């Protein structure tokens, strides 16, 4: 769940939507009020929620999806009010849908029992304005108790909010631990979730014959976009024994099978992985190699090393 300042034009649209709604009673103490817009898809209804405090100087916007099976019938062109209850509180949507779009206002009311539960688990108090993130992130008593069973019995209220914002689930944590990473910290788990590391991705990387991967290895590979398909393409290009570090270097420097094919067609003989990497780092392509060959005009043998030396010399 990414939080960001909304543009003034977007705020104006939201305020117009709110003005069109019927007046409603003042919200209970601790409630969070805001505005919403939504789009109706085949499988889910995607909401974008925006809230601000009494001074309008602490705005945030976030997303929330409701499966269509939980809201199968949408009456368009008609004002509605619909409430969802969760362990952390309840949220009420008021507004109207027109076609596959909707807009209106919402109100979130925290559950006092849940607030007391958090205080009793050494988590501490979660501010009222943050409790809605626990609601949207499906953080409830069961989540906290299950996390405690997995070895995470001591985390702060701010960390709990981060887990909610990034949609970390108990199943996700179990998947990571099942990979043999039993001592992962919550901060590392959050990094994994933010970068989209999944059990399937790690298994793909392990299947490449790189041996055991550490959590830091997996994170580095994912950050640089290393995939099984990319590794397969390099091996098919003539490097069947490609190792993990070299594959990562190739990815970082943007070496593709097409580049390898182009360089090999330049008539410099068989080139090693390191030499192709050198070529790419120095910005050498077939056109430059042809230029060097023409420049030497047969007076000197054109070797891979000589091409590099010429490039470094600015020739």
Buried (B, 14 or more C-beta within 10 A) or exposed (E): BEEEEBEEEBBEBBEEBBEEBEEEEEEEEBBBBBBBBBBBEEEBBEBBBBBBEEEEEEBBBBEBEBEBEEBEEBEEEEEEBEEBEBBBBBBBBBBBBEEEEBBBBBBBBBBEEBBEBBEEBEBEEBEBBBBBBBBBBBBBBEBBEBBEEBEBEEBEBEBBBBBBBBEBBBEBBEBBBEBEBEEBEBEBBBBBBEBEBBBEBBEBBBEBEBEEBEBEBBBBBBEEEBBBEBBEBBBEBBBEEBBBEBBBBBBEBEBBBEBBEBBBEBEBEEBEBEBBBBBBEBEBBBEBBEBBBEEBEEEEEBEBEBBBEBBEEEE
